[in-house]
Amino acid sequence: MKKIHLVLIVLLVLIADQTLKVYVKTSFPLNTSRSIAGSWFQLYFVENPGMAYGWKFGGNWGKMALTIFRMGAVVFGTWYLGSIIKKGYSKGFIICASLIYAGALGNLIDSCFYGLIFDKGMVFNKEINDYLNYGGLAVFATNGYASFLHGNVVDMLYFPVLRGNYPSWFPFLGGESFEFFRPIFNIADASISTGVITIFLFQKKMFKQQHVLVENQTVETVSLTDDQSHIS
């Protein structure tokens, strides 16, 4: 697989991800939604100062550490993608790896720069040890709501396909409300999940192709060595 194809995949994910994020960030008040397809698919604007599923830790220091970790993952991913292309890994595996890389890069952009370029965003309050919501629409500004590495990731894809309550006999959760699918995510998250799940489901096929390729290369090398020994 050529590097240009990988670059195109990454660019397509980034453009789609960032376009939707900027649109939602500048068009939706925080924690509001719009229906796209009935009640089961909505654009629901939330900001995530932490990791997946809203998990956060350590306030501003924790936020910066998380962003630096994401940055390190993207740097490693850049090297790794070049490496697997050179080694001739299967096309499917390279595509999945590029989807994971593009998703990580998309969320890293939010964390690094959104606090600098938007005037409003959730900020950490030490007194309550949590992030504060804000009102009104965000706009582009020269004085942002946070410093470099402290921006929040924008999430908006919400699929509450099923809603109801657990039966009363259900252990621990009897009578509690039930919703599937509850998490709110973005295109970058979806890209990462697609890459990871596909690798998990088809790993035997992907790595079998790589194993066969290595065996063929070994056989060719041995054959070349034998030919040279006969000549000598």
N, C-alpha and C positions, 0 to 999 in steps of 0.2 A: 504493500500500500504506500502511495506517495505522500510525502509530507504536506503537499498542497491540499490534498483531500482532508487530512486531519485538521489543517488550519481552517478550512471552510466549515467543517462541522463545529469547531469551537466558536467561530465567528457567528454562525447562525444561532447557536444557543445564546451567546452573549447579547446579540442584538435583540432577539425576542425577549430575553429576560429583562434587560435594562429598559427597553421601550415600555414594557408593561409596568415595571416598577415605577418609572418616572411618571407615567400616566396616572397610576393609582395614587402615588404620593402627592401629586399636585391637583388631583380632581376629587378626592374623597376626604372627608373629615375622618380622623382617626376612629377606629372601631365602628365604622358604618359599612353597609353592604348594598350591592345591587344585584338583582336576580338576572342571570344569564339564560338559564334553561329551567324554568319552573322554580321550585324550592330546593331542588337537589344539586344545582350548580350555581354558586354565587361568587362574585368578587367581594371579598370581605377584607377591608384594609386593617391590618395590624402591624405593629413594629416589634421585631424580636431583637432585644439587646444581647441575647445569649446564644445558646446552641439550639439544636433541633428540639421541637416540642416546647420551646419557651424556657428551657432549663438555663439558669444563669447562676453565677457565683462571683463573689469577691468584689462587687461594685465596679468602680472605674478601673482598678488594677486587674480584676478578673476579666473585664471587657478587653483591655489592652493585651493581656496574655493570650486570650482566645484569638484575637486578630493576628497576633504575631505567629501563633500556631498555624492559622490558616495560610499565612504568607509563606511559612516554611513548607507547608504541604504543596502549595502551588509551585514553589521553586523546585522541590523534589519531583513533582509531577512533570515539569518541563523536561528535566533530564531523563526521567523514566520513559516518557513517550518517545523521545529520540532513540533511546536504547532499544525498545522493543521493535521499533521499525527497522533498525539496523540488523537485529537478530532474526528478522523475518517471522515474527509472531503472526498468528492467524488474523485475517482481516476483521473477523467478528470481535476478537479480543481487543484489537487496537481501537476499533470504533467505541466499544464499551469504555475503555480507558480514557478516550478523548471526551466522552460524555461526562465522566466523573470529574475530569480535569476542568472542563468548561463550567460545570456547576460550582465547583470550589472557587474558581476565579470570579464567577458572577457574584457570589456572596461576599468574597473578599473586597470587591469594588465598593459594595455598600458599606462595609465596616471601615474601610480606609477613607472614603471620600464623601459619603452622604452627610456626615456631620459638618463638613466644610462648605458644601454647596447649597444646602437647604437651611432656611431660617428657623424651621420648627422640627422638633423630634423629641422623643422621650429622653429625658435626662435623669441621671441618678441623684437621689436626694439622701444625704447621709442621715438626716434626722429620722426618717422612716425606713431607711435601709432598703429602698426599692426605687423603681423608676416611675416618674410622674407622667401622666398623660397630658395632652395639650389640646386646645381648641382651634377651630378654623382650618383653612387650607394652607399647606406649606407652599412656599415659592422659592425660586432660586435666589440666592443672596450672597454678597461678598463676605458677610459676617455670619457664619453658620452657627448651628445650635450646639456643636461639639467640636473638639479638636481632632487632629489626625489620629486614626486608629480607633476612634470612639463612636463611629456612626452605627446606626441600627439597621439591621437587615429588614427589608420590606417584604411582607408576605401578603397573599391575597386570594389564592385558589382554595375554595372551600366547597366540599362535596358532602353535605349532610343527607346522604341517600336514604338512610333508615333512621327513624326516631321512634322511641317508645320507652318502656320501663321493663326492668328485669322482673321476672316473676317473684312472688313473695318467698318462694322456697329456695331461691338461688343463694348460695353461700356468700355471706359478707355484703353482697350488693342487692339483696332482695328489696324490691320497691324503688330502687334508685333509677334515675333516668338513664337511658341508653341512646347513644348516637353513633352511627357509622356513615361517613368517615369523619371523625372529629377534628384532626389536625388541620391547620391552615398553613399552606406552604407556597412556594413560588416555582417558577420554571427551572431555576438553578437546582433546587431541591429535587424536582422531578427528574432532571437530567442525571443527577447523582444516583438516585434510587433506581432509575432504569438501567444504568450501567452496572451497578452492583448486583441487582436481582438477575439480570441476564447472564452475567458471569457465573453466578451461583447455580442457575438452572442448567447452563450449557457448558460448564467448566470441563467436563470430560471430553466433549467434542473439541473444544477450543485447544486444550492442552495436548490432546492426542495428536492433532495436526502438527503442533510444535515438536512433539516427540518424534513423529515420523520424519519431519524435516531434519532434525538433528541426526537421526540414524542414517538418512540418505547422504548427508554431508560427510558423516564418518566413513561410510562405505566408499564414497568417491575419493576421500583422502587416502584410505588404505589401498584402493586400486591404483592410484597414482604412484604411491610408494612402491608397490609391487612391480609396476611397469618399469620404474626407474632402476630397481634392483636387478631386473632381468637384463636391462641394457648394459649396466655396468658389469 
